[in-house]
Amino acid sequence: MSSRGAPEDHQVQHKNHDAYFVPGLQRGLRVLEVFATNQRPLTITEIASELGLTRSAVFRLVYTLRHMGFLEESSQRLFTLGPRVLNIGFSFLASKDIIETARPELEALRDETQVSAHLAIRDGRDVLYLSCVQTRSGFLSNMNVGARVPAHASPMGWLLLSDLPAEELTALHRGVDLAPLTDKTPRSVEALAQAVRRAGQDGFAISRGVMEAGGSSVCAPVRDRRGQVVAAIDISGPDSAFDLDALETRYLDAVRRTAGRISDRIG
């Protein structure tokens, strides 16, 4: 690909394109796109191969992006998107369809179940909450917009990780301390893979005391038109907010129907 502009940009070139265009900026942004496309940690060699650049050129780009917080080193010679990307991505996402589309559905789910409802996405190894619709019953959720929890310790996180191939799940958590939230938190990559696989096969996750003692949740994935998991929703709160005998029936049915409607609307 030429450094003078990518054909996929589909932009009509200005008559002074060669004078105005900044190749270094374009290459840096293309590095971020490579990570977004691959959705896994990458080495400098892999990035260089994707972009058709030398390793030394990519090293300088990665160094700069890492220095600015747009990339971070996940393990020796492996890099991932960094948290600063979220400053841009979250602002963009907040103006787009998924939050606006999900909000009325979450409100209806809250009204039907009388439990707080949430929408979240995965950001690296974290679950990032994008929307929270608080119950009117007084059992308020402590998960607000912008809250983060480690995906390995969260039933919603297990669903959000469920589309990753096993080797990518392992690479994402290689060398990472899987700090527990409760005694039900997976403490090894093998245990995490088992929880993720089970959630993916079931197509939902029901938890009792997984994230905190005395708390329950019912979760389901939101999928795009290709069937890929792009978000997840749940209802969660203290056990006293639920009829615990109905977790696998009435509550699960309501959450899965809501996730299906959101998937249909964004698809």
QUILIN-V823109 format. One record per backbone hydrogen bond with DSSP energy under -1.0 kcal/mol. CO is the residue of the C=O (numbers start at 1). NH is the residue of the N-H. Records with the same first field share a line. If there is no record, write none. Layout:
CO = NH + NH
This chain:
6 = 9
7 = 10
14 = 17
16 = 20
17 = 21
22 = 26
23 = 27
24 = 28
25 = 29
26 = 30
27 = 31
28 = 32
29 = 33
30 = 34
31 = 35
32 = 36
33 = 37
34 = 38
35 = 39
42 = 79
43 = 47
44 = 48
45 = 49
46 = 50
47 = 51
48 = 52 + 53
54 = 58
55 = 59
56 = 60
57 = 61
58 = 62
59 = 63
60 = 64
61 = 65
62 = 66
63 = 67
64 = 68
65 = 70 + 71
66 = 69
69 = 84
70 = 82
72 = 80
75 = 78
78 = 74 + 75
79 = 42
80 = 72
82 = 85
83 = 86
84 = 87
85 = 89
86 = 90
88 = 92
89 = 93
90 = 94
92 = 95
93 = 96
96 = 100
97 = 101
98 = 102
99 = 103
102 = 106
103 = 107
104 = 108
105 = 109
106 = 110
107 = 111
108 = 112
109 = 113
110 = 114
116 = 236
117 = 133
118 = 234
119 = 130 + 131
120 = 232
121 = 128
123 = 126
125 = 151
126 = 123
127 = 149
128 = 121
129 = 146
131 = 119
133 = 117
138 = 140
144 = 147
147 = 129
149 = 127
150 = 153
151 = 154
154 = 158
155 = 159
156 = 160
157 = 161
159 = 162
161 = 164
165 = 169
166 = 170
167 = 171
168 = 172
169 = 173
173 = 176
177 = 179
182 = 185
188 = 192
189 = 193
190 = 194
191 = 195
192 = 196
193 = 197
194 = 198
195 = 199
196 = 200
197 = 201
198 = 202
199 = 203
205 = 219
207 = 217
212 = 215
214 = 239
215 = 209
216 = 237
217 = 207
218 = 235
219 = 205
220 = 233
222 = 230 + 231
224 = 227
228 = 224
231 = 222
232 = 120
233 = 220
234 = 118
235 = 218
237 = 216
238 = 241
239 = 242
243 = 246
244 = 247
246 = 251
249 = 253
250 = 254
251 = 255
252 = 256
253 = 257
254 = 258
255 = 259
256 = 260
257 = 261
258 = 262
259 = 263
260 = 264
261 = 265
262 = 266
263 = 267
